[in-house]
Each structure stands twice: as C-alpha cells, then as structure tokens.
Amino acid sequence: MAKIVTFEVDLATAESKISTNGFQGKGCEAIVKKVLADQGDTTSAISHTREYNAPTLTSNRLNQGK
Amino acid sequence: MSAYAPVKTEFNDKECLLAALADNEVRSYKNVEVHEKPVHLIGYHSDTRPEVAEIIIRRKDIGNASNDIGFAKAEDGTYTAIISDYDSHQHNGKWMTAVKASYATKRFEKTAQGMGLKFLSREKVNGKMVTKYLKQGA
C-alpha cells in the first residue's frame, strides 16, 4: 500500500515535522530514525541552536509522540 | 575592523549547506568557495584575517563594505558560521533561520532519495514549505 509522506518546514522558525497520510509520526518512524541518524548525534539533532533560539532541522519529539 | 564572531550551527552536510546557501528565502549565494583545507577570510580592507574556513562567501558577492563570511568545519563534523559584526546585521537570525529551513528541506530530500521515496510535489503553504513523497509498499 502506498503512503504519502509529507515533510513540512516552517519558513519563519525552521521547525520541521514529518507526517504520513496526514497523521504525524504514524507509519514513518523509520524515516524519522533515518533522519535523526543522519544528523550524527541524535541529542543535538533535537536540541535548539542557542545563538538563534531556533528549532533544529529535524522533527521534534512531540510530533513523533515520543 | 569589524570583529568576527563564531556561531555554532548543526549543519553537518556540506552538499546540503551549499544548496541552502544558494537557495533560501532571505539572501542566497550561488557563488560560494569550497576548500578541502581551511583558508583565511578576507576583510573589508582586503586584509587577510586570522579566521579560516572551508566554505567561504567572498565579500565581493555580499557587499562593497562587507567582509568574507565563512563556515568552518569543526571536529564533530558540524560547521561554525563566522560572520563579522558588520555583516551580522543582514546575516542575522532571520537569515540563518532561512538557511536552516532550506537545509532541512534539502537534507530530508537526500534522506528520502536514499530510502527510495518518490518526490511528488513541493509548494509553499501558509508560510511553510511542504514537500510530499510517495512511499511504495508501506
């Protein structure tokens, strides 16, 4: 069964999230894990950049239901 | 002389960073130097500054009174932005956020390609860049 994976980035804050068929975090855990793994350090990947107080480029944990 | 200040970022993919610098919503730079080893930045008076970087936006591409802007690779693989006090007025948090938003899109695109997701569409909706992919056999 095909699914639509949607990646959204807020252009004002750079906050991003991933959803599948309109449901955040549902069915796209593997993608999220891959994105986080590509960042190297998972901890830093979900932290905030202090200097600009802006969210990082990966999905936040709230959106993944973690 | 306008002092440089390092700003740590979480960018760790050179290709995506270059793509984000070349294509973002605030100020884009397509003509960016990339060096295997760090080279010195050049200041407003054509003076060689002590700061070094692997990725450099030359001042001629920024503005007449500008200094080079650099991105220096740290030991952990992330890039530190090196921006002068003068240039930080235009290359501020808004610019960095725009670069970050573009970087996130490029980075996810790279990940999606690696996972076999098929690109469907990209459009700006209510201040968000929305990209859709098709995941087969899920």
N, CA and C atoms of all chains as a GROMACS GRO file, in nm:
protein
  612
    1MET      N    1   0.085  -0.120   0.000
    1MET     CA    2   0.000   0.000   0.000
    1MET      C    3   0.089   0.125   0.000
    2ALA      N    4   0.060   0.215  -0.090
    2ALA     CA    5   0.139   0.338  -0.100
    2ALA      C    6   0.094   0.439   0.005
    3LYS      N    7   0.189   0.517   0.055
    3LYS     CA    8   0.157   0.622   0.150
    3LYS      C    9   0.219   0.752   0.103
    4ILE      N   10   0.157   0.860   0.142
    4ILE     CA   11   0.212   0.992   0.113
    4ILE      C   12   0.288   1.040   0.237
    5VAL      N   13   0.417   1.061   0.222
    5VAL     CA   14   0.498   1.114   0.331
    5VAL      C   15   0.516   1.264   0.307
    6THR      N   16   0.480   1.343   0.408
    6THR     CA   17   0.487   1.488   0.394
    6THR      C   18   0.591   1.545   0.489
    7PHE      N   19   0.677   1.628   0.434
    7PHE     CA   20   0.780   1.695   0.515
    7PHE      C   21   0.752   1.844   0.510
    8GLU      N   22   0.730   1.904   0.627
    8GLU     CA   23   0.697   2.046   0.634
    8GLU      C   24   0.805   2.122   0.709
    9VAL      N   25   0.839   2.238   0.658
    9VAL     CA   26   0.933   2.327   0.728
    9VAL      C   27   0.868   2.463   0.740
   10ASP      N   28   0.860   2.512   0.864
   10ASP     CA   29   0.809   2.647   0.887
   10ASP      C   30   0.919   2.745   0.847
   11LEU      N   31   0.892   2.831   0.751
   11LEU     CA   32   0.997   2.920   0.700
   11LEU      C   33   1.034   3.030   0.799
   12ALA      N   34   0.950   3.057   0.895
   12ALA     CA   35   0.979   3.161   0.994
   12ALA      C   36   1.061   3.110   1.111
   13THR      N   37   1.050   2.981   1.138
   13THR     CA   38   1.118   2.926   1.256
   13THR      C   39   1.213   2.812   1.224
   14ALA      N   40   1.202   2.756   1.104
   14ALA     CA   41   1.280   2.640   1.059
   14ALA      C   42   1.238   2.512   1.132
   15GLU      N   43   1.130   2.519   1.206
   15GLU     CA   44   1.081   2.398   1.272
   15GLU      C   45   1.021   2.305   1.166
   16SER      N   46   1.050   2.177   1.178
   16SER     CA   47   1.003   2.084   1.076
   16SER      C   48   0.931   1.966   1.138
   17LYS      N   49   0.852   1.901   1.055
   17LYS     CA   50   0.784   1.780   1.103
   17LYS      C   51   0.755   1.688   0.985
   18ILE      N   52   0.738   1.564   1.017
   18ILE     CA   53   0.710   1.462   0.916
   18ILE      C   54   0.575   1.400   0.947
   19SER      N   55   0.497   1.376   0.844
   19SER     CA   56   0.370   1.307   0.865
   19SER      C   57   0.345   1.211   0.750
   20THR      N   58   0.262   1.113   0.775
   20THR     CA   59   0.225   1.017   0.672
   20THR      C   60   0.075   1.014   0.657
   21ASN      N   61   0.028   1.036   0.536
   21ASN     CA   62  -0.116   1.041   0.509
   21ASN      C   63  -0.188   1.133   0.607
   22GLY      N   64  -0.120   1.242   0.643
   22GLY     CA   65  -0.182   1.342   0.730
   22GLY      C   66  -0.170   1.314   0.878
   23PHE      N   67  -0.115   1.199   0.916
   23PHE     CA   68  -0.100   1.165   1.058
   23PHE      C   69   0.045   1.180   1.099
   24GLN      N   70   0.070   1.270   1.192
   24GLN     CA   71   0.206   1.294   1.234
   24GLN      C   72   0.264   1.172   1.303
   25GLY      N   73   0.378   1.131   1.256
   25GLY     CA   74   0.452   1.024   1.322
   25GLY      C   75   0.397   0.886   1.294
   26LYS      N   76   0.281   0.875   1.232
   26LYS     CA   77   0.224   0.744   1.207
   26LYS      C   78   0.283   0.683   1.080
   27GLY      N   79   0.342   0.570   1.094
   27GLY     CA   80   0.391   0.498   0.978
   27GLY      C   81   0.518   0.550   0.919
   28CYS      N   82   0.580   0.648   0.982
   28CYS     CA   83   0.705   0.699   0.925
   28CYS      C   84   0.818   0.699   1.028
   29GLU      N   85   0.807   0.611   1.128
   29GLU     CA   86   0.910   0.604   1.230
   29GLU      C   87   1.048   0.575   1.170
   30ALA      N   88   1.050   0.487   1.069
   30ALA     CA   89   1.179   0.451   1.009
   30ALA      C   90   1.244   0.572   0.943
   31ILE      N   91   1.161   0.653   0.882
   31ILE     CA   92   1.214   0.774   0.817
   31ILE      C   93   1.269   0.870   0.920
   32VAL      N   94   1.192   0.888   1.027
   32VAL     CA   95   1.236   0.978   1.132
   32VAL      C   96   1.369   0.930   1.191
   33LYS      N   97   1.378   0.801   1.216
   33LYS     CA   98   1.502   0.746   1.273
   33LYS      C   99   1.619   0.768   1.178
   34LYS      N  100   1.592   0.751   1.048
   34LYS     CA  101   1.697   0.770   0.949
   34LYS      C  102   1.742   0.916   0.947
   35VAL      N  103   1.646   1.007   0.954
   35VAL     CA  104   1.681   1.149   0.954
   35VAL      C  105   1.766   1.181   1.075
   36LEU      N  106   1.724   1.131   1.190
   36LEU     CA  107   1.799   1.158   1.312
   36LEU      C  108   1.938   1.096   1.306
   37ALA      N  109   1.947   0.974   1.251
   37ALA     CA  110   2.076   0.907   1.241
   37ALA      C  111   2.169   0.985   1.149
   38ASP      N  112   2.113   1.043   1.044
   38ASP     CA  113   2.195   1.120   0.951
   38ASP      C  114   2.250   1.246   1.016
   39GLN      N  115   2.187   1.290   1.123
   39GLN     CA  116   2.237   1.408   1.192
   39GLN      C  117   2.359   1.377   1.276
   40GLY      N  118   2.386   1.249   1.295
   40GLY     CA  119   2.501   1.211   1.377
   40GLY      C  120   2.458   1.195   1.520
   41ASP      N  121   2.455   1.303   1.592
   41ASP     CA  122   2.420   1.299   1.733
   41ASP      C  123   2.270   1.325   1.748
   42THR      N  124   2.197   1.224   1.788
   42THR     CA  125   2.053   1.238   1.800
   42THR      C  126   2.015   1.346   1.899
   43THR      N  127   2.093   1.354   2.006
   43THR     CA  128   2.061   1.453   2.109
   43THR      C  129   2.068   1.594   2.053
   44SER      N  130   2.176   1.622   1.981
   44SER     CA  131   2.190   1.757   1.927
   44SER      C  132   2.091   1.782   1.815
   45ALA      N  133   2.049   1.674   1.749
   45ALA     CA  134   1.958   1.690   1.637
   45ALA      C  135   1.821   1.740   1.681
   46ILE      N  136   1.788   1.716   1.806
   46ILE     CA  137   1.657   1.763   1.851
   46ILE      C  138   1.669   1.880   1.948
   47SER      N  139   1.789   1.930   1.964
   47SER     CA  140   1.806   2.043   2.054
   47SER      C  141   1.784   2.173   1.978
   48HIS      N  142   1.809   2.282   2.044
   48HIS     CA  143   1.790   2.411   1.980
   48HIS      C  144   1.925   2.480   1.966
   49THR      N  145   1.937   2.561   1.863
   49THR     CA  146   2.059   2.637   1.846
   49THR      C  147   2.052   2.759   1.938
   50ARG      N  148   2.139   2.763   2.034
   50ARG     CA  149   2.130   2.866   2.137
   50ARG      C  150   2.137   3.008   2.079
   51GLU      N  151   2.230   3.027   1.989
   51GLU     CA  152   2.255   3.162   1.942
   51GLU      C  153   2.133   3.226   1.877
   52TYR      N  154   2.053   3.145   1.811
   52TYR     CA  155   1.937   3.200   1.742
   52TYR      C  156   1.807   3.155   1.804
   53ASN      N  157   1.817   3.070   1.904
   53ASN     CA  158   1.698   3.023   1.973
   53ASN      C  159   1.595   2.970   1.874
   54ALA      N  160   1.643   2.900   1.775
   54ALA     CA  161   1.552   2.847   1.673
   54ALA      C  162   1.556   2.695   1.675
   55PRO      N  163   1.446   2.632   1.643
   55PRO     CA  164   1.442   2.486   1.641
   55PRO      C  165   1.535   2.430   1.535
   56THR      N  166   1.574   2.308   1.552
   56THR     CA  167   1.663   2.247   1.456
   56THR      C  168   1.586   2.190   1.340
   57LEU      N  169   1.658   2.126   1.252
   57LEU     CA  170   1.602   2.089   1.124
   57LEU      C  171   1.525   1.959   1.124
   58THR      N  172   1.527   1.888   1.232
   58THR     CA  173   1.457   1.761   1.231
   58THR      C  174   1.324   1.770   1.303
   59SER      N  175   1.246   1.669   1.287
   59SER     CA  176   1.116   1.667   1.352
   59SER      C  177   1.134   1.675   1.503
   60ASN      N  178   1.046   1.743   1.568
   60ASN     CA  179   1.059   1.743   1.712
   60ASN      C  180   0.990   1.621   1.772
   61ARG      N  181   1.028   1.593   1.892
   61ARG     CA  182   0.981   1.469   1.954
   61ARG      C  183   0.832   1.470   1.979
   62LEU      N  184   0.780   1.588   2.005
   62LEU     CA  185   0.636   1.594   2.031
   62LEU      C  186   0.558   1.544   1.911
   63ASN      N  187   0.607   1.580   1.793
   63ASN     CA  188   0.536   1.539   1.672
   63ASN      C  189   0.548   1.390   1.647
   64GLN      N  190   0.649   1.328   1.706
   64GLN     CA  191   0.665   1.185   1.686
   64GLN      C  192   0.598   1.105   1.797
   65GLY      N  193   0.542   1.175   1.891
   65GLY     CA  194   0.475   1.108   2.001
   65GLY      C  195   0.570   1.041   2.095
   66LYS      N  196   0.696   1.089   2.100
   66LYS     CA  197   0.796   1.029   2.190
   66LYS      C  198   0.803   1.107   2.318
   67MET      N  199   3.804   4.793   1.183
   67MET     CA  200   3.794   4.650   1.151
   67MET      C  201   3.676   4.590   1.227
   68SER      N  202   3.592   4.520   1.155
   68SER     CA  203   3.474   4.459   1.216
   68SER      C  204   3.511   4.319   1.266
   69ALA      N  205   3.490   4.298   1.394
   69ALA     CA  206   3.532   4.172   1.456
   69ALA      C  207   3.444   4.056   1.409
   70TYR      N  208   3.508   3.940   1.393
   70TYR     CA  209   3.434   3.819   1.359
   70TYR      C  210   3.386   3.751   1.486
   71ALA      N  211   3.271   3.687   1.474
   71ALA     CA  212   3.220   3.608   1.587
   71ALA      C  213   3.175   3.472   1.534
   72PRO      N  214   3.221   3.364   1.595
   72PRO     CA  215   3.177   3.231   1.552
   72PRO      C  216   3.038   3.198   1.604
   73VAL      N  217   2.959   3.135   1.520
   73VAL     CA  218   2.824   3.092   1.559
   73VAL      C  219   2.812   2.944   1.527
   74LYS      N  220   2.802   2.863   1.630
   74LYS     CA  221   2.793   2.718   1.606
   74LYS      C  222   2.658   2.684   1.543
   75THR      N  223   2.662   2.600   1.442
   75THR     CA  224   2.539   2.553   1.379
   75THR      C  225   2.535   2.400   1.388
   76GLU      N  226   2.426   2.343   1.343
   76GLU     CA  227   2.415   2.197   1.340
   76GLU      C  228   2.424   2.144   1.198
   77PHE      N  229   2.461   2.230   1.105
   77PHE     CA  230   2.481   2.183   0.968
   77PHE      C  231   2.599   2.087   0.966
   78ASN      N  232   2.578   1.971   0.911
   78ASN     CA  233   2.689   1.875   0.903
   78ASN      C  234   2.700   1.810   0.765
   79ASP      N  235   2.624   1.860   0.670
   79ASP     CA  236   2.627   1.805   0.535
   79ASP      C  237   2.664   1.920   0.440
   80LYS      N  238   2.785   1.911   0.387
   80LYS     CA  239   2.837   2.019   0.303
   80LYS      C  240   2.748   2.045   0.182
   81GLU      N  241   2.708   1.936   0.117
   81GLU     CA  242   2.627   1.948  -0.004
   81GLU      C  243   2.495   2.020   0.024
   82CYS      N  244   2.432   1.984   0.133
   82CYS     CA  245   2.304   2.045   0.168
   82CYS      C  246   2.322   2.189   0.214
   83LEU      N  247   2.432   2.215   0.282
   83LEU     CA  248   2.460   2.353   0.326
   83LEU      C  249   2.480   2.444   0.205
   84LEU      N  250   2.556   2.397   0.108
   84LEU     CA  251   2.578   2.477  -0.013
   84LEU      C  252   2.447   2.502  -0.086
   85ALA      N  253   2.365   2.398  -0.091
   85ALA     CA  254   2.235   2.411  -0.158
   85ALA      C  255   2.147   2.511  -0.084
   86ALA      N  256   2.154   2.511   0.048
   86ALA     CA  257   2.073   2.603   0.128
   86ALA      C  258   2.123   2.746   0.114
   87LEU      N  259   2.254   2.764   0.106
   87LEU     CA  260   2.309   2.898   0.086
   87LEU      C  261   2.268   2.952  -0.051
   88ALA      N  262   2.258   2.862  -0.147
   88ALA     CA  263   2.225   2.903  -0.284
   88ALA      C  264   2.076   2.926  -0.304
   89ASP      N  265   1.996   2.873  -0.215
   89ASP     CA  266   1.851   2.879  -0.236
   89ASP      C  267   1.779   2.888  -0.101
   90ASN      N  268   1.757   3.011  -0.055
   90ASN     CA  269   1.678   3.029   0.067
   90ASN      C  270   1.594   3.155   0.052
   91GLU      N  271   1.509   3.180   0.149
   91GLU     CA  272   1.408   3.285   0.136
   91GLU      C  273   1.458   3.426   0.165
   92VAL      N  274   1.580   3.440   0.218
   92VAL     CA  275   1.626   3.573   0.259
   92VAL      C  276   1.739   3.626   0.171
   93ARG      N  277   1.855   3.564   0.176
   93ARG     CA  278   1.968   3.605   0.092
   93ARG      C  279   2.039   3.480   0.042
   94SER      N  280   2.044   3.466  -0.090
   94SER     CA  281   2.104   3.345  -0.148
   94SER      C  282   2.237   3.376  -0.213
   95TYR      N  283   2.327   3.279  -0.203
   95TYR     CA  284   2.460   3.294  -0.264
   95TYR      C  285   2.492   3.167  -0.343
   96LYS      N  286   2.497   3.182  -0.473
   96LYS     CA  287   2.527   3.067  -0.558
   96LYS      C  288   2.676   3.052  -0.582
   97ASN      N  289   2.748   3.164  -0.570
   97ASN     CA  290   2.892   3.162  -0.596
   97ASN      C  291   2.968   3.152  -0.464
   98VAL      N  292   2.982   3.029  -0.416
   98VAL     CA  293   3.045   3.006  -0.286
   98VAL      C  294   3.170   2.920  -0.305
   99GLU      N  295   3.278   2.962  -0.240
   99GLU     CA  296   3.403   2.886  -0.250
   99GLU      C  297   3.401   2.767  -0.154
  100VAL      N  298   3.452   2.656  -0.203
  100VAL     CA  299   3.464   2.537  -0.119
  100VAL      C  300   3.609   2.488  -0.124
  101HIS      N  301   3.669   2.472  -0.007
  101HIS     CA  302   3.809   2.430   0.001
  101HIS      C  303   3.822   2.302   0.082
  102GLU      N  304   3.913   2.218   0.039
  102GLU     CA  305   3.940   2.095   0.114
  102GLU      C  306   3.999   2.129   0.250
  103LYS      N  307   4.091   2.225   0.250
  103LYS     CA  308   4.151   2.270   0.376
  103LYS      C  309   4.111   2.416   0.399
  104PRO      N  310   4.099   2.454   0.526
  104PRO     CA  311   4.052   2.591   0.555
  104PRO      C  312   4.149   2.698   0.505
  105VAL      N  313   4.093   2.804   0.452
  105VAL     CA  314   4.173   2.918   0.407
  105VAL      C  315   4.126   3.043   0.480
  106HIS      N  316   4.211   3.146   0.477
  106HIS     CA  317   4.181   3.267   0.553
  106HIS      C  318   4.068   3.349   0.490
  107LEU      N  319   3.993   3.412   0.577
  107LEU     CA  320   3.891   3.506   0.531
  107LEU      C  321   3.957   3.641   0.502
  108ILE      N  322   3.895   3.717   0.414
  108ILE     CA  323   3.945   3.849   0.377
  108ILE      C  324   3.850   3.955   0.428
  109GLY      N  325   3.909   4.059   0.489
  109GLY     CA  326   3.828   4.165   0.547
  109GLY      C  327   3.798   4.278   0.451
  110TYR      N  328   3.729   4.376   0.503
  110TYR     CA  329   3.682   4.491   0.425
  110TYR      C  330   3.796   4.565   0.355
  111HIS      N  331   3.910   4.576   0.421
  111HIS     CA  332   4.024   4.648   0.363
  111HIS      C  333   4.114   4.556   0.280
  112SER      N  334   4.060   4.445   0.236
  112SER     CA  335   4.137   4.342   0.163
  112SER      C  336   4.247   4.284   0.250
  113ASP      N  337   4.230   4.295   0.379
  113ASP     CA  338   4.327   4.242   0.474
  113ASP      C  339   4.296   4.096   0.503
  114THR      N  340   4.402   4.018   0.515
  114THR     CA  341   4.385   3.876   0.548
  114THR      C  342   4.358   3.863   0.696
  115ARG      N  343   4.247   3.803   0.727
  115ARG     CA  344   4.208   3.790   0.868
  115ARG      C  345   4.255   3.654   0.923
  116PRO      N  346   4.272   3.644   1.052
  116PRO     CA  347   4.321   3.517   1.110
  116PRO      C  348   4.218   3.404   1.102
  117GLU      N  349   4.092   3.436   1.088
  117GLU     CA  350   3.988   3.333   1.084
  117GLU      C  351   3.996   3.254   0.954
  118VAL      N  352   3.975   3.125   0.963
  118VAL     CA  353   3.980   3.038   0.845
  118VAL      C  354   3.852   2.958   0.833
  119ALA      N  355   3.823   2.914   0.711
  119ALA     CA  356   3.701   2.835   0.687
  119ALA      C  357   3.716   2.754   0.558
  120GLU      N  358   3.639   2.647   0.550
  120GLU     CA  359   3.637   2.564   0.429
  120GLU      C  360   3.536   2.615   0.326
  121ILE      N  361   3.428   2.673   0.377
  121ILE     CA  362   3.325   2.727   0.288
  121ILE      C  363   3.323   2.879   0.306
  122ILE      N  364   3.338   2.950   0.195
  122ILE     CA  365   3.351   3.096   0.206
  122ILE      C  366   3.262   3.168   0.104
  123ILE      N  367   3.188   3.264   0.156
  123ILE     CA  368   3.117   3.358   0.069
  123ILE      C  369   3.205   3.482   0.063
  124ARG      N  370   3.258   3.512  -0.053
  124ARG     CA  371   3.351   3.625  -0.063
  124ARG      C  372   3.277   3.758  -0.054
  125ARG      N  373   3.344   3.854   0.002
  125ARG     CA  374   3.282   3.984   0.029
  125ARG      C  375   3.234   4.054  -0.097
  126LYS      N  376   3.297   4.026  -0.210
  126LYS     CA  377   3.254   4.088  -0.336
  126LYS      C  378   3.111   4.044  -0.373
  127ASP      N  379   3.072   3.928  -0.323
  127ASP     CA  380   2.938   3.878  -0.351
  127ASP      C  381   2.837   3.921  -0.245
  128ILE      N  382   2.887   3.984  -0.138
  128ILE     CA  383   2.798   4.024  -0.029
  128ILE      C  384   2.767   4.174  -0.038
  129GLY      N  385   2.872   4.254  -0.042
  129GLY     CA  386   2.852   4.398  -0.049
  129GLY      C  387   2.986   4.470  -0.044
  130ASN      N  388   2.988   4.594  -0.090
  130ASN     CA  389   3.114   4.669  -0.101
  130ASN      C  390   3.186   4.685   0.034
  131ALA      N  391   3.109   4.702   0.140
  131ALA     CA  392   3.170   4.727   0.270
  131ALA      C  393   3.176   4.600   0.356
  132SER      N  394   3.151   4.487   0.294
  132SER     CA  395   3.141   4.363   0.372
  132SER      C  396   3.275   4.293   0.388
  133ASN      N  397   3.275   4.199   0.477
  133ASN     CA  398   3.386   4.107   0.498
  133ASN      C  399   3.342   3.969   0.450
  134ASP      N  400   3.438   3.882   0.424
  134ASP     CA  401   3.400   3.746   0.387
  134ASP      C  402   3.318   3.682   0.499
  135ILE      N  403   3.230   3.590   0.460
  135ILE     CA  404   3.159   3.507   0.557
  135ILE      C  405   3.207   3.363   0.539
  136GLY      N  406   3.238   3.298   0.649
  136GLY     CA  407   3.290   3.162   0.638
  136GLY      C  408   3.208   3.060   0.716
  137PHE      N  409   3.223   2.936   0.675
  137PHE     CA  410   3.168   2.823   0.752
  137PHE      C  411   3.284   2.726   0.772
  138ALA      N  412   3.327   2.716   0.895
  138ALA     CA  413   3.443   2.634   0.928
  138ALA      C  414   3.398   2.500   0.985
  139LYS      N  415   3.458   2.394   0.936
  139LYS     CA  416   3.419   2.262   0.982
  139LYS      C  417   3.486   2.230   1.115
  140ALA      N  418   3.405   2.192   1.211
  140ALA     CA  419   3.456   2.158   1.344
  140ALA      C  420   3.491   2.009   1.350
  141GLU      N  421   3.556   1.970   1.457
  141GLU     CA  422   3.598   1.830   1.473
  141GLU      C  423   3.479   1.734   1.475
  142ASP      N  424   3.366   1.781   1.523
  142ASP     CA  425   3.248   1.694   1.528
  142ASP      C  426   3.173   1.688   1.396
  143GLY      N  427   3.226   1.754   1.293
  143GLY     CA  428   3.164   1.747   1.161
  143GLY      C  429   3.064   1.857   1.132
  144THR      N  430   3.030   1.935   1.233
  144THR     CA  431   2.937   2.046   1.212
  144THR      C  432   3.014   2.170   1.164
  145TYR      N  433   2.939   2.261   1.107
  145TYR     CA  434   3.001   2.385   1.058
  145TYR      C  435   2.971   2.500   1.152
  146THR      N  436   3.073   2.582   1.175
  146THR     CA  437   3.056   2.703   1.254
  146THR      C  438   3.056   2.823   1.160
  147ALA      N  439   2.952   2.901   1.167
  147ALA     CA  440   2.945   3.021   1.084
  147ALA      C  441   3.036   3.128   1.143
  148ILE      N  442   3.112   3.196   1.056
  148ILE     CA  443   3.200   3.303   1.100
  148ILE      C  444   3.155   3.430   1.027
  149ILE      N  445   3.092   3.517   1.102
  149ILE     CA  446   3.030   3.635   1.043
  149ILE      C  447   3.078   3.759   1.118
  150SER      N  448   3.117   3.861   1.045
  150SER     CA  449   3.165   3.983   1.110
  150SER      C  450   3.049   4.058   1.174
  151ASP      N  451   3.086   4.142   1.268
  151ASP     CA  452   2.984   4.223   1.336
  151ASP      C  453   2.908   4.308   1.234
  152TYR      N  454   2.980   4.364   1.140
  152TYR     CA  455   2.915   4.447   1.037
  152TYR      C  456   2.813   4.366   0.957
  153ASP      N  457   2.855   4.250   0.913
  153ASP     CA  458   2.767   4.170   0.825
  153ASP      C  459   2.656   4.098   0.899
  154SER      N  460   2.669   4.093   1.031
  154SER     CA  461   2.566   4.023   1.109
  154SER      C  462   2.433   4.099   1.109
  155HIS      N  463   2.436   4.224   1.065
  155HIS     CA  464   2.311   4.299   1.059
  155HIS      C  465   2.219   4.245   0.949
  156GLN      N  466   2.280   4.205   0.839
  156GLN     CA  467   2.199   4.148   0.731
  156GLN      C  468   2.200   3.996   0.736
  157HIS      N  469   2.303   3.940   0.795
  157HIS     CA  470   2.312   3.794   0.806
  157HIS      C  471   2.288   3.758   0.952
  158ASN      N  472   2.165   3.783   0.991
  158ASN     CA  473   2.127   3.770   1.132
  158ASN      C  474   2.050   3.640   1.154
  159GLY      N  475   1.976   3.638   1.262
  159GLY     CA  476   1.897   3.519   1.292
  159GLY      C  477   1.795   3.486   1.185
  160LYS      N  478   1.739   3.588   1.124
  160LYS     CA  479   1.641   3.566   1.019
  160LYS      C  480   1.705   3.495   0.901
  161TRP      N  481   1.824   3.539   0.865
  161TRP     CA  482   1.894   3.475   0.753
  161TRP      C  483   1.931   3.332   0.789
  162MET      N  484   1.984   3.315   0.910
  162MET     CA  485   2.027   3.181   0.949
  162MET      C  486   1.908   3.086   0.958
  163THR      N  487   1.794   3.137   1.001
  163THR     CA  488   1.674   3.054   1.006
  163THR      C  489   1.631   3.014   0.865
  164ALA      N  490   1.642   3.107   0.772
  164ALA     CA  491   1.607   3.076   0.633
  164ALA      C  492   1.702   2.970   0.575
  165VAL      N  493   1.829   2.984   0.606
  165VAL     CA  494   1.927   2.884   0.561
  165VAL      C  495   1.894   2.749   0.624
  166LYS      N  496   1.860   2.753   0.751
  166LYS     CA  497   1.827   2.631   0.823
  166LYS      C  498   1.703   2.562   0.766
  167ALA      N  499   1.603   2.641   0.734
  167ALA     CA  500   1.480   2.585   0.676
  167ALA      C  501   1.509   2.520   0.542
  168SER      N  502   1.589   2.588   0.461
  168SER     CA  503   1.624   2.533   0.330
  168SER      C  504   1.710   2.408   0.347
  169TYR      N  505   1.803   2.415   0.442
  169TYR     CA  506   1.891   2.300   0.468
  169TYR      C  507   1.807   2.178   0.509
  170ALA      N  508   1.709   2.202   0.595
  170ALA     CA  509   1.624   2.090   0.642
  170ALA      C  510   1.554   2.023   0.524
  171THR      N  511   1.504   2.105   0.433
  171THR     CA  512   1.435   2.051   0.316
  171THR      C  513   1.531   1.971   0.229
  172LYS      N  514   1.649   2.026   0.205
  172LYS     CA  515   1.750   1.957   0.123
  172LYS      C  516   1.795   1.828   0.191
  173ARG      N  517   1.810   1.836   0.322
  173ARG     CA  518   1.861   1.720   0.397
  173ARG      C  519   1.759   1.608   0.395
  174PHE      N  520   1.632   1.646   0.411
  174PHE     CA  521   1.530   1.542   0.407
  174PHE      C  522   1.517   1.485   0.267
  175GLU      N  523   1.533   1.570   0.167
  175GLU     CA  524   1.526   1.523   0.029
  175GLU      C  525   1.633   1.418   0.004
  176LYS      N  526   1.752   1.442   0.057
  176LYS     CA  527   1.862   1.348   0.041
  176LYS      C  528   1.830   1.215   0.111
  177THR      N  529   1.776   1.227   0.231
  177THR     CA  530   1.739   1.107   0.306
  177THR      C  531   1.628   1.031   0.233
  178ALA      N  532   1.531   1.104   0.182
  178ALA     CA  533   1.418   1.042   0.113
  178ALA      C  534   1.465   0.966  -0.011
  179GLN      N  535   1.558   1.027  -0.083
  179GLN     CA  536   1.610   0.960  -0.203
  179GLN      C  537   1.680   0.830  -0.164
  180GLY      N  538   1.756   0.836  -0.054
  180GLY     CA  539   1.827   0.718  -0.007
  180GLY      C  540   1.734   0.607   0.037
  181MET      N  541   1.612   0.645   0.075
  181MET     CA  542   1.515   0.546   0.122
  181MET      C  543   1.417   0.506   0.012
  182GLY      N  544   1.441   0.556  -0.109
  182GLY     CA  545   1.357   0.516  -0.221
  182GLY      C  546   1.223   0.585  -0.229
  183LEU      N  547   1.207   0.694  -0.155
  183LEU     CA  548   1.080   0.768  -0.163
  183LEU      C  549   1.078   0.847  -0.293
  184LYS      N  550   0.961   0.852  -0.353
  184LYS     CA  551   0.947   0.921  -0.481
  184LYS      C  552   0.894   1.062  -0.458
  185PHE      N  553   0.966   1.161  -0.510
  185PHE     CA  554   0.924   1.301  -0.496
  185PHE      C  555   0.793   1.324  -0.571
  186LEU      N  556   0.699   1.389  -0.505
  186LEU     CA  557   0.571   1.419  -0.568
  186LEU      C  558   0.552   1.567  -0.595
  187SER      N  559   0.570   1.650  -0.491
  187SER     CA  560   0.544   1.793  -0.509
  187SER      C  561   0.610   1.874  -0.399
  188ARG      N  562   0.626   2.003  -0.428
  188ARG     CA  563   0.676   2.097  -0.326
  188ARG      C  564   0.606   2.230  -0.348
  189GLU      N  565   0.549   2.283  -0.241
  189GLU     CA  566   0.482   2.413  -0.252
  189GLU      C  567   0.483   2.484  -0.118
  190LYS      N  568   0.470   2.616  -0.126
  190LYS     CA  569   0.466   2.696  -0.005
  190LYS      C  570   0.321   2.713   0.036
  191VAL      N  571   0.291   2.673   0.159
  191VAL     CA  572   0.154   2.680   0.210
  191VAL      C  573   0.155   2.745   0.348
  192ASN      N  574   0.089   2.860   0.360
  192ASN     CA  575   0.078   2.928   0.491
  192ASN      C  576   0.213   2.944   0.560
  193GLY      N  577   0.312   2.990   0.487
  193GLY     CA  578   0.442   3.014   0.547
  193GLY      C  579   0.525   2.890   0.570
  194LYS      N  580   0.481   2.778   0.517
  194LYS     CA  581   0.556   2.654   0.531
  194LYS      C  582   0.591   2.598   0.394
  195MET      N  583   0.710   2.541   0.383
  195MET     CA  584   0.746   2.470   0.261
  195MET      C  585   0.707   2.324   0.281
  196VAL      N  586   0.614   2.280   0.199
  196VAL     CA  587   0.559   2.146   0.215
  196VAL      C  588   0.603   2.059   0.098
  197THR      N  589   0.670   1.950   0.129
  197THR     CA  590   0.717   1.858   0.026
  197THR      C  591   0.652   1.723   0.048
  198LYS      N  592   0.599   1.667  -0.060
  198LYS     CA  593   0.532   1.538  -0.049
  198LYS      C  594   0.608   1.431  -0.128
  199TYR      N  595   0.614   1.314  -0.068
  199TYR     CA  596   0.681   1.199  -0.129
  199TYR      C  597   0.586   1.080  -0.127
  200LEU      N  598   0.609   0.990  -0.220
  200LEU     CA  599   0.531   0.867  -0.225
  200LEU      C  600   0.616   0.753  -0.170
  201LYS      N  601   0.558   0.684  -0.073
  201LYS     CA  602   0.625   0.568  -0.014
  201LYS      C  603   0.552   0.442  -0.062
  202GLN      N  604   0.617   0.365  -0.146
  202GLN     CA  605   0.555   0.245  -0.204
  202GLN      C  606   0.564   0.126  -0.109
  203GLY      N  607   0.464   0.042  -0.114
  203GLY     CA  608   0.468  -0.084  -0.042
  203GLY      C  609   0.472  -0.072   0.107
  204ALA      N  610   0.426   0.040   0.160
  204ALA     CA  611   0.432   0.060   0.305
  204ALA      C  612   0.311  -0.001   0.372
   0.00000   0.00000   0.00000
